[in-house]
Amino acid sequence: MPDLVLASGSAIRQAMLAQVGLNVLVDPARIDEAAIRQSLEAEDAAPRDIADALAEFKARRVAERHPDVIVLGCDQVLAFEGVIYSKPETEDAAYAQLRALSGQRHMLLSAVVAYKAGEPIWRTVGVVRLHMRPLSEEFITAYVARNWPGLKDTVGGYKLEEEGAALFTRVDGDFFTVLGLPLLDVCGFLRSQGVLKS
């Protein structure tokens, strides 16, 4: 019996949970994220609500298959000047995204919703503000070329835990949240449930 089920295929989320001693079963949710996101954006939903809703959709879907264990649904969105960014699907998209963020400040919002016995029992949204230094077009081109295809796994088009740290002058918030999981909050919740020892 696993300690919990992760409704996400994210290797880094799985690794973070394993590093704190959890036995995690990975069962990625199959939902149409793009359609859900577009619907919420059409209703002018706030970035926080979009991240939370996507995390809940994932948790609810997977919880149907695992009623006796806590299921964590997770999602992360990047918000910049009223636009919600998705993971770049091409090198050109990653380049365009980094060019837009260059010299600017943006937010990453990482949501987690926990389900058990078919019901939501806990939720949180971690928020981080990141200040990107001005980047030349030559730098962006070389950075994307060096780091593709790994960049397509991130909503920001960068990986702060790798070379992406060189893109920033300041990060206000929790490092784990940048990676896609507000781990300290999740650990606190899991301790309250007796899943992690206190």
C-alpha positions in Angstrom: 0.0 0.0 0.0 1.6 3.3 -1.0 1.7 6.3 1.3 -0.1 8.4 -1.3 -0.9 8.5 -5.0 0.5 11.3 -7.2 -1.8 12.2 -10.0 1.0 13.6 -12.0 3.7 12.3 -14.3 6.2 14.9 -13.1 9.5 13.2 -12.3 10.6 16.1 -10.1 7.4 16.0 -8.0 7.9 12.3 -7.5 11.5 12.8 -6.5 10.7 15.5 -4.0 8.1 13.3 -2.3 10.4 10.3 -2.3 13.2 12.4 -0.8 11.1 13.0 2.4 10.6 9.3 2.8 7.3 8.7 1.1 6.3 5.6 -0.9 4.6 7.2 -3.9 2.5 5.5 -6.5 2.5 7.6 -9.7 -0.8 7.5 -11.6 -1.0 10.4 -14.0 -4.5 11.9 -14.6 -5.7 11.9 -18.2 -7.6 15.2 -18.6 -7.8 17.7 -21.4 -5.8 20.4 -19.6 -5.9 22.8 -22.6 -9.7 22.7 -22.9 -10.2 23.2 -19.1 -7.7 26.1 -19.1 -9.3 27.8 -22.1 -12.7 27.5 -20.5 -11.5 29.1 -17.3 -9.6 31.8 -19.1 -12.8 32.6 -21.1 -14.5 33.2 -17.7 -11.6 35.5 -16.7 -10.6 33.2 -13.9 -7.6 34.3 -11.8 -4.3 32.4 -12.3 -4.6 31.0 -8.8 -8.1 29.6 -9.6 -6.9 28.1 -12.8 -4.0 26.3 -11.1 -6.3 25.1 -8.3 -9.0 23.9 -10.7 -6.6 21.9 -12.8 -5.1 20.3 -9.7 -8.6 19.4 -8.5 -9.6 17.9 -11.8 -6.5 15.7 -11.7 -7.0 14.6 -8.1 -10.7 13.8 -8.6 -10.1 11.7 -11.7 -7.4 9.6 -10.1 -9.1 9.4 -6.7 -11.9 7.3 -8.4 -9.3 4.6 -8.9 -7.7 4.8 -5.4 -10.5 5.5 -2.8 -8.5 4.2 0.2 -5.4 6.4 -0.1 -4.7 10.1 -0.3 -4.4 11.3 -3.9 -2.5 14.5 -4.7 -3.4 16.4 -7.8 -0.9 19.1 -8.8 -0.7 21.9 -11.4 1.5 24.9 -12.0 0.8 28.0 -14.1 2.9 31.0 -15.0 1.2 34.4 -14.9 2.7 37.4 -16.7 0.9 40.7 -17.6 -2.5 39.0 -17.7 -1.4 36.0 -19.8 -1.3 32.4 -18.5 1.6 30.6 -20.1 1.7 26.9 -20.8 4.7 24.6 -21.4 6.4 25.5 -24.6 5.8 22.8 -27.2 8.6 23.9 -29.6 12.0 25.6 -29.4 10.5 28.7 -31.1 7.8 28.8 -28.4 10.4 28.6 -25.6 12.4 31.4 -27.3 9.3 33.6 -27.6 8.4 33.0 -24.0 11.8 33.8 -22.6 12.0 36.9 -24.8 8.7 38.1 -23.3 9.9 37.4 -19.7 13.3 39.0 -20.2 13.9 41.8 -17.8 10.5 41.4 -16.3 8.9 39.9 -13.2 6.4 37.1 -13.3 4.6 34.6 -11.0 4.6 30.9 -10.7 1.6 29.4 -8.9 1.8 25.8 -7.9 -1.5 24.2 -6.7 -2.0 21.0 -4.8 -5.4 19.4 -4.0 -5.7 16.3 -1.9 -8.5 13.8 -2.2 -9.5 10.8 -0.1 -12.5 8.6 -0.3 -13.7 10.6 -3.3 -13.7 14.0 -1.5 -11.3 16.9 -1.4 -9.8 17.2 2.0 -7.0 19.8 1.6 -5.7 22.3 -0.9 -3.0 25.0 -1.2 -1.5 27.3 -3.8 2.1 28.3 -3.5 3.1 31.6 -5.1 6.6 32.6 -6.2 7.7 35.9 -7.8 10.7 35.7 -10.1 12.7 38.6 -11.5 14.4 37.7 -14.8 17.4 39.6 -15.8 17.5 41.2 -19.3 18.5 38.6 -21.8 20.0 39.2 -25.3 18.5 37.4 -28.2 21.8 35.6 -28.7 21.8 34.4 -25.1 18.2 33.1 -25.4 18.9 31.3 -28.7 22.0 29.6 -27.2 20.2 28.8 -23.9 17.2 27.1 -25.6 19.5 25.2 -28.0 21.6 23.8 -25.0 18.6 22.9 -22.9 16.0 21.6 -25.3 14.0 19.3 -25.1 14.1 19.5 -21.3 12.5 23.0 -21.4 9.3 21.7 -22.7 8.6 20.1 -19.3 8.4 23.5 -17.6 5.8 26.2 -17.8 8.5 28.8 -17.6 10.7 27.5 -20.3 13.5 27.3 -17.8 14.6 25.0 -15.0 15.8 26.9 -12.0 17.4 23.7 -10.6 19.6 23.6 -13.6 21.1 26.3 -15.8 17.9 28.4 -15.5 19.3 29.9 -12.3 21.5 32.1 -14.4 18.5 33.8 -15.9 17.4 35.5 -12.7 18.4 38.3 -10.4 15.9 37.5 -7.6 13.4 34.8 -6.6 10.8 35.7 -3.9 9.3 32.5 -2.5 9.8 28.9 -1.9 12.3 27.0 -4.1 10.2 23.8 -4.0 7.2 25.8 -5.3 9.3 26.9 -8.3 9.9 23.2 -9.0 6.1 22.6 -9.1 5.2 21.4 -5.5 4.9 23.5 -2.3 6.6 20.7 -0.5 6.8 22.2 3.0 3.0 22.8 3.0 2.4 19.3 1.7 4.6 17.8 4.4 2.7 19.7 7.0 -0.6 18.3 5.7 0.8 14.8 5.5 1.9 15.0 9.1 -1.5 16.1 10.1 -2.9 13.0 8.4 -0.4 10.6 10.0 1.2 9.8 6.7 4.5 11.4 7.7 5.7 11.0 11.3 5.9 14.2 13.4 
